[in-house]
C-alpha cells in the first residue's frame, strides 16, 4: 500500500483498507457476515421493532389521527376486557380455526394420497386440485359470494335439486361459518402439494418391508405413512393455524363481518377499529393481543405437538 | 418435483399378483379422483358461465349451464367501467419493484446466513424464523402509524420499500435452504482465484440459483397481484389503486351486477392461471420448498 498520496479522499479509502487488513481472519468474516445480513437487521429495526414500539406507546393513549395522542393510562386494556364485540370476534376466529384447520389438514392429506396414485392422466388431476389455491383472494371472494347466493347460487341449486331446503348461507348466522369453512377447504391445494411431495419422498422399500411383514393397506398408512409424514403434517398444521387467524378478504368482501357479526374475524375487527372508527390506541392494543395469541398458540403447538413429530435425520 | 409421474420403480414389477381387493381399491381411487375433480372444477365453470350471461339470465332459476345468449361484452363493460388499465399498471409497478427487491435482497441476506460463519449469526437467524411465524396482520396498525408519520400514505412506498430490507423472512429462509445445497467447494475455488465474498455471491451463487430465484420471484409477483389488505390500507385515491383494490371497490359499487363482477373476477384470475401453466415447475417447486427440509 503506497502511503504517499496527495488525494485526501484516496487516503481515506486507504485508511479503511488498512483498518480492514489489520483485522484477524475471524473478525473479517464477522464483518462480512454482518454486511450480508445488514438489510435484514435494518428492516427488522425499521419495520418490526419501530412499529412495535409505536404500538406499545399507543396502547396507553387515545388517538384518532387528528388530535395529538392523549394519555389514558390503562383505559384501552380495561375496555378490551369488557368489549362484547371483541369477545364475539375472538369467538368467531377461534371457532373457525378449530373447525377449518383440522378439516383442511385431513382433506389435503386425503387428496394428496389420491393424486399420489399412478395413473396415466394423474397430472391433469393434480393440476385441477391445485388450481383453486391460486385464485386471487378478491376474485375468490366474489366467486364464493355468488356460489352461496341464496336464490340463484349454484350450491343451493344443487341442494334443492336433491330435495333439500333453501339455505341462507350468507344471511343466517348459523350457516355462514360453514360457508367459510367450505370455501377455505376448497383452496387447500398448497398444503396438498406439500403433502404430495412428502409422500413421494417416502422410500418405497418401507412399504415393501411392511407388506412382507403382512401389513395391510390401512396398517401401512398408520405405521409407515403417518410417522414418516409427521414433520410435514406438523408444518402444515402450524401454517394452517397462522393462516386461520388472518382471515380478512373473504370476511370483508363476502359478508362484511355479518350477519350479526357472525364473521367478524379478529383481523377484520382490528382493521375496522383502526381505519373505520379511527381508534388507533385501541387498535394497537388489539394488535398486541393478536401477537400474544399467536405466540401462546405457537408455544403450545411446538411444545405439545412438535415434540411428537418424528424426524428421520434430527439436527439436519 | 413436477406434476409428471416418476418413472415406475422396478419394485412395482415384482409385486405379488393383484387381488380383488387391489382392483376394488383401484376403482375406488379412480371414482374419488373424478368426484373431487368435479367438485374442484365446478366453481370455475360456474364462474365462467355466469360471467357470460345477461343481467336477466343470471337471475334465472334453475340456472343455465351454457348461457343463451353468450355475452362476451360483459368483459368489455366490466373492464371499462373502472380504469382497470390504470390498476393494471399500478399493480405491475408494485409487483415489479417487489420482485426486484425480494430477488436481490433476500438472496443477499440468505448468502450471509447460509455460507458465512460469524458470531451472532444463529441469533439473527432465530429472529428471521420468529418473524416468519408472525403474520402481516399483527403489524398492520403499527406500521400504518409509522408510514403515515413518514407521509407515505396514498403512495406506493409502504408497499415497495420494506421488501428492499431483506425481502421477507420467508424468502430468506427459502434462499438459505437452496444455497446450502450448492457445494461449498465451488465457492472455495473462486476464493482461491481471488474472488471476494461479494464476487462469490454475485458470480457463483446467483447464477447457480436461478430456479430458486425464479420461484421466489413468481411467488412475490403473485402475492403482490393478490394482496388486498396492504393496498386497501395505504392507497386512497383511485388513481393509485391496484387490481385487487380496484376489484374490491368495483364490487361495492356494482352491488347486484353479478355478471360484471364475475367477468372482472375472471379477467383478474386468468393471468394467474396462465402464469401457472407457463411456470408450473416453479410453482410446485416453490410450494414444496416451503414445506420440506425444515
Boltz contact constraints between the chains, C-beta under 6 A:
constraints:
  - contact:
      token1: [A, 29]
      token2: [B, 118]
      max_distance: 6.0
  - contact:
      token1: [A, 30]
      token2: [B, 118]
      max_distance: 6.0
  - contact:
      token1: [A, 30]
      token2: [B, 119]
      max_distance: 6.0
  - contact:
      token1: [A, 32]
      token2: [B, 116]
      max_distance: 6.0
  - contact:
      token1: [A, 32]
      token2: [B, 197]
      max_distance: 6.0
  - contact:
      token1: [A, 33]
      token2: [B, 112]
      max_distance: 6.0
  - contact:
      token1: [A, 33]
      token2: [B, 116]
      max_distance: 6.0
  - contact:
      token1: [A, 33]
      token2: [B, 118]
      max_distance: 6.0
  - contact:
      token1: [A, 33]
      token2: [B, 121]
      max_distance: 6.0
  - contact:
      token1: [A, 36]
      token2: [B, 111]
      max_distance: 6.0
  - contact:
      token1: [A, 36]
      token2: [B, 112]
      max_distance: 6.0
  - contact:
      token1: [A, 37]
      token2: [B, 109]
      max_distance: 6.0
  - contact:
      token1: [A, 37]
      token2: [B, 112]
      max_distance: 6.0
  - contact:
      token1: [A, 37]
      token2: [B, 124]
      max_distance: 6.0
  - contact:
      token1: [A, 39]
      token2: [B, 105]
      max_distance: 6.0
  - contact:
      token1: [A, 39]
      token2: [B, 109]
      max_distance: 6.0
  - contact:
      token1: [A, 39]
      token2: [B, 165]
      max_distance: 6.0
  - contact:
      token1: [A, 39]
      token2: [B, 166]
      max_distance: 6.0
  - contact:
      token1: [A, 40]
      token2: [B, 109]
      max_distance: 6.0
  - contact:
      token1: [A, 40]
      token2: [B, 166]
      max_distance: 6.0
  - contact:
      token1: [A, 42]
      token2: [B, 165]
      max_distance: 6.0
  - contact:
      token1: [A, 43]
      token2: [B, 165]
      max_distance: 6.0
  - contact:
      token1: [A, 43]
      token2: [B, 166]
      max_distance: 6.0
  - contact:
      token1: [A, 47]
      token2: [B, 162]
      max_distance: 6.0
  - contact:
      token1: [A, 50]
      token2: [B, 146]
      max_distance: 6.0
  - contact:
      token1: [A, 51]
      token2: [B, 139]
      max_distance: 6.0
  - contact:
      token1: [A, 51]
      token2: [B, 142]
      max_distance: 6.0
  - contact:
      token1: [A, 51]
      token2: [B, 143]
      max_distance: 6.0
  - contact:
      token1: [A, 51]
      token2: [B, 146]
      max_distance: 6.0
  - contact:
      token1: [A, 54]
      token2: [B, 142]
      max_distance: 6.0
  - contact:
      token1: [A, 54]
      token2: [B, 145]
      max_distance: 6.0
  - contact:
      token1: [A, 54]
      token2: [B, 146]
      max_distance: 6.0
  - contact:
      token1: [A, 55]
      token2: [B, 142]
      max_distance: 6.0
  - contact:
      token1: [A, 114]
      token2: [B, 32]
      max_distance: 6.0
  - contact:
      token1: [A, 114]
      token2: [B, 33]
      max_distance: 6.0
  - contact:
      token1: [A, 117]
      token2: [B, 29]
      max_distance: 6.0
  - contact:
      token1: [A, 123]
      token2: [B, 3]
      max_distance: 6.0
  - contact:
      token1: [A, 123]
      token2: [B, 4]
      max_distance: 6.0
  - contact:
      token1: [A, 125]
      token2: [B, 33]
      max_distance: 6.0
  - contact:
      token1: [A, 125]
      token2: [B, 37]
      max_distance: 6.0
  - contact:
      token1: [A, 126]
      token2: [B, 3]
      max_distance: 6.0
  - contact:
      token1: [A, 128]
      token2: [B, 37]
      max_distance: 6.0
  - contact:
      token1: [A, 128]
      token2: [B, 40]
      max_distance: 6.0
  - contact:
      token1: [A, 128]
      token2: [B, 41]
      max_distance: 6.0
  - contact:
      token1: [A, 129]
      token2: [B, 40]
      max_distance: 6.0
  - contact:
      token1: [A, 132]
      token2: [B, 40]
      max_distance: 6.0
  - contact:
      token1: [A, 134]
      token2: [B, 272]
      max_distance: 6.0
  - contact:
      token1: [A, 134]
      token2: [B, 276]
      max_distance: 6.0
  - contact:
      token1: [A, 135]
      token2: [B, 269]
      max_distance: 6.0
  - contact:
      token1: [A, 136]
      token2: [B, 226]
      max_distance: 6.0
  - contact:
      token1: [A, 136]
      token2: [B, 268]
      max_distance: 6.0
  - contact:
      token1: [A, 136]
      token2: [B, 269]
      max_distance: 6.0
  - contact:
      token1: [A, 137]
      token2: [B, 226]
      max_distance: 6.0
  - contact:
      token1: [A, 137]
      token2: [B, 228]
      max_distance: 6.0
  - contact:
      token1: [A, 138]
      token2: [B, 228]
      max_distance: 6.0
  - contact:
      token1: [A, 138]
      token2: [B, 244]
      max_distance: 6.0
  - contact:
      token1: [A, 138]
      token2: [B, 247]
      max_distance: 6.0
  - contact:
      token1: [A, 138]
      token2: [B, 248]
      max_distance: 6.0
  - contact:
      token1: [A, 139]
      token2: [B, 265]
      max_distance: 6.0
  - contact:
      token1: [A, 139]
      token2: [B, 268]
      max_distance: 6.0
  - contact:
      token1: [A, 139]
      token2: [B, 269]
      max_distance: 6.0
  - contact:
      token1: [A, 142]
      token2: [B, 251]
      max_distance: 6.0
  - contact:
      token1: [A, 142]
      token2: [B, 261]
      max_distance: 6.0
  - contact:
      token1: [A, 142]
      token2: [B, 265]
      max_distance: 6.0
  - contact:
      token1: [A, 143]
      token2: [B, 47]
      max_distance: 6.0
  - contact:
      token1: [A, 143]
      token2: [B, 265]
      max_distance: 6.0
  - contact:
      token1: [A, 146]
      token2: [B, 258]
      max_distance: 6.0
  - contact:
      token1: [A, 147]
      token2: [B, 43]
      max_distance: 6.0
  - contact:
      token1: [A, 152]
      token2: [B, 59]
      max_distance: 6.0
  - contact:
      token1: [A, 154]
      token2: [B, 46]
      max_distance: 6.0
  - contact:
      token1: [A, 157]
      token2: [B, 63]
      max_distance: 6.0
  - contact:
      token1: [A, 190]
      token2: [B, 287]
      max_distance: 6.0
  - contact:
      token1: [A, 193]
      token2: [B, 287]
      max_distance: 6.0
  - contact:
      token1: [A, 194]
      token2: [B, 291]
      max_distance: 6.0
  - contact:
      token1: [A, 197]
      token2: [B, 1]
      max_distance: 6.0
  - contact:
      token1: [A, 197]
      token2: [B, 288]
      max_distance: 6.0
  - contact:
      token1: [A, 204]
      token2: [B, 9]
      max_distance: 6.0
  - contact:
      token1: [A, 204]
      token2: [B, 11]
      max_distance: 6.0
  - contact:
      token1: [A, 231]
      token2: [B, 294]
      max_distance: 6.0
  - contact:
      token1: [A, 232]
      token2: [B, 291]
      max_distance: 6.0
  - contact:
      token1: [A, 235]
      token2: [B, 291]
      max_distance: 6.0
  - contact:
      token1: [A, 242]
      token2: [B, 135]
      max_distance: 6.0
  - contact:
      token1: [A, 246]
      token2: [B, 135]
      max_distance: 6.0
  - contact:
      token1: [A, 246]
      token2: [B, 137]
      max_distance: 6.0
  - contact:
      token1: [A, 248]
      token2: [B, 229]
      max_distance: 6.0
  - contact:
      token1: [A, 249]
      token2: [B, 228]
      max_distance: 6.0
  - contact:
      token1: [A, 267]
      token2: [B, 137]
      max_distance: 6.0
  - contact:
      token1: [A, 274]
      token2: [B, 141]
      max_distance: 6.0
  - contact:
      token1: [A, 283]
      token2: [B, 141]
      max_distance: 6.0
  - contact:
      token1: [A, 284]
      token2: [B, 141]
      max_distance: 6.0
  - contact:
      token1: [A, 287]
      token2: [B, 138]
      max_distance: 6.0
  - contact:
      token1: [A, 287]
      token2: [B, 141]
      max_distance: 6.0
  - contact:
      token1: [A, 290]
      token2: [B, 138]
      max_distance: 6.0
  - contact:
      token1: [A, 291]
      token2: [B, 138]
      max_distance: 6.0
  - contact:
      token1: [A, 298]
      token2: [B, 133]
      max_distance: 6.0
